[in-house]
Amino acid sequence: MIKLTFLGTGTSHGVPMIACECRVCTSPNPRNHRTRTSAFLEYNGGCVLIDTPQEHRIQAIRNRIQRVDALLLTHTHADHIHGLDDVRRYSQLHKKPVPCYGTPTTLDTVRRVFEYAFTETPRGGGKPQIDLHPIDEDRAFPLFDIDVLPVPVWHGETPVLGFRFNGLAYVTDTNQIPPSSFERLKDLDVLVLDALRPRPHITHYSLYQALDVVDRLRPKRAYFVHMTHDLDHEETNAWLGTLMEGVELAYDGLTITV
């Protein structure tokens, strides 16, 4: 069994968005409050973090995360890696580096952006202790007795990795899934998928495009993430319930099992 916690479900601006007084940004419904998209998986005794957005510290405290045994990075946009410094707390607690998995290009960017983490500093200087593990996007890699299958997708012109863990697939930040990756997403119990807003966007699936993907793949359940303030949680889920069974917006703090 895999336990998945949605740490964040918002787009790069987050919801509420700075300097916005729209009805979703000012909504009292906590499910309309979305930090940047990230997830936490627990299975076979291991704890796996997917991405480290700017609010990772807040997400970890809210969800009482006590440890991270592995970090997977989908890509290196700011809303997916700029909380990486907070990973130092896990290496401090467990007195060992956190293994970090990503494509060679992703890890090269991490090494450049967080250069201080990979250079000698005075004793006592705080920095994340991470071990970089490059992965081949065309080959599964073992992680806590599951062969994790990378799922390459496109985010505009930026390559992004989704990940499949047996019957669960996590695919954020995409507007195009290549045919070979569609093959990797067949026969799912749960699909987590980017669904930015109702209107089209040049680098993300719209809500309607995400529904088309779900209709094509037919997972048993689907949860949408990376939403803007254009989507009210309750209204959108009520509408989704009239269209397709087992499809809904995720929200920060939602926990499911697969």
C-alpha positions, 0 to 999 in steps of 0.5 A: 500500500502507498500513502500519498499526501498532497503537500501543495496543490497550487500553481507557481503563484500559490492561492491566495495570490499576491495582490488579488481580491478575487472570490477564490483568493479571499475564500474562507474555505481552506481547500481554496488555499493552495501552496505550491505543488508537492507530494509525500509518499510513504510505502514499504517503510520509506518516505519519499518527497516529490519536489521542494517548493518555496513553502516546503517548511510550512508544508512539512510542519502542517503535515508532521513530516518527520523524515525524508528518505529520498527526494525526487525532482520533476524539474527545476522551476522555482516553484519545484526546487526553491525550498531545497534548503529546508531538506537540511533538517532531515539530514541533520535529524538522521545524520546522513545525506538525503538521496536526490533523484532527477535527470542529469540536466535537473541535477546539474541545475541543482548543483549550480543553483545551490552551489553552496551545498556542494562546496566546503563551508566553515564548520557549523554552516547550515546547508542541505546534505544531499547525494545526487543520483542521476536517473535514466528517463527510459529506465525504472529505478528501485526505491524501497522495493518498488521499481519507480518508472519515470514518465517523460512529459513536456511543459511547453518546451521544458522536459519534465518527469512524472513518476509511476509507483506501481498503480500510482502515477504523479504527473505535474507541469505538463501540456503534452504527454508523448505517446510513449509516456501514455503507454507508461500510464495505462492501467492505473489505480490513481493518476495525479495530473496537472489541471491549471485552469479552465482557459488554455495555457501554453505550458499546462493542461487546462481543466478540459484537456486534463479531463480528455487525458483522464478519459483516454487513460481511464484510471480508477481515480484521478486527482488534479493539481497545480491549480490557479485561483480560477478554480473554486474547490467545491464548485469545480468538484461538484461540476466534475462529479456530474461529468466523470466518476472518480475525478476531483481536485486535490487539496493541500493536506489530502491523504489517499491510499493506493 
